[in-house]
Amino acid sequence: MGPTLASMVNLDLFEEIKRLKNEKNAVILAHYYQEPDIQDIADFVGDSLELARAAQRSQADLILFAGVHFMAEGAKILNPGRKVILPDLRAGCSLSDSCPPDAFARFRAKYPDHWVVSYINCSAAIKAQSDVICTSSNAIKIVEKIPQDRGIIFAPDRNLGAYVAKKTGRDLVLWQGTCIVHETFSERKIIALKVQHPDAQLIAHPECEPSLLERAEVIGSTSALLAHVISSPIQKFIVATEEGILHQMRKKAPGKILIPAPPNQNCACNECPFMKLNTLEKVYQALRDEAPELTLSDDLREKALKPLQRMLDWSV
C-alpha cells in the first residue's frame, strides 16, 4: 500500500503527485473552494461549469476530482470509460443533501407538465429526474431558453432560483434547498463592514440570501466574481462566497484588497466543511491507490447524462 500518513512527512508531496500524474496518465481537477495547495497542484481549477467542460475534454485515463461528491459524479457521467477518484468520499454537499431523490420525485409529480431545471449542485439521482442542468453562471440563459408557456421547477437552491426568477421574470416553482455556507453570511455585519470600508465593493454569489443580494453591487458565479476582481479598476472588495476563491483572486489580482464576508458567528462558517475534507495528503493517497473510486450504474449515468449534455449544448 505504500507509505502511511505518518511517513508522508518525509515526502515532497508536490513532486510525488506530479510523478504519479505522469505515471498514471492522470488529470487533477480542482474547484475554487479547495485549499490553496490543492489548487496549486491541479491541472485545472474552475467553477462547476468549467470543471464539467474540463472533464468532458479530458484525455486522461484517470480523473482525480478535488471537489465534492456531485462534481465527481458529473465527471463520471461525462466520462464512463475513465476511472474517476475523489480524495475523500465523505466530501458531500449540504445543498445536494437537501434534495433527497424520493422526496423530489413526489414534489415533481405535482407538476407533471413543468420542465425541471436543476442546479448542478445536486446528486446524479436528481440530475436523472431533470430536463436540463444549469450552473450559477448560466442559469439565467438556460431558463430563458425554455418556452414561456411551459412551467418550470427549479431545484435544489431556493436562493439561486429566486435570483433567476427575478432576472428572467419567470414564475419558478422552487425546491426549498440551501447551501450552509451561503446561508451564513450576516447582512448586519456586512453593513458594518461597508461603513468601515466605504470604498469597498460588495460582490456576492447568487446562492446567498436575497437580503444580501439586494445590497451586492456585483452578483455572479465563482468564476465571474474572479474575472470581475481581476478586470475592475476598483481596488477593494468584500467577497460573499466560500473563502477558497480568495486564493485565486490573490494570485491573479495581487494588488487588490480582499475582505471575506463575515458569517453570523465567529467561526470558519464561510468555509465549506465538505470541500475542506480534501487535503494534499489525501490527493497523494488517492493517486497512489487509485481509490476511492466513484462509480455509477449504467442506467443512472445514462439518465443523468441527457440533461447535463443539454446544458453543455445550450451553453456553447
Beta strands, then each sheet from edge to edge (+ up, - down):
strand 1: 26-31
strand 2: 44-46
strand 3: 62-66
strand 4: 83-85
strand 5: 115-119
strand 6: 132-134
strand 7: 152-155
strand 8: 172-174
strand 9: 201-204
strand 10: 218-219
strand 11: 236-240
strand 12: 257-260
sheet 1: 2+ 1+ 3+ 4+
sheet 2: 6+ 5+ 7+ 8+
sheet 3: 10+ 9+ 11+ 12+
end
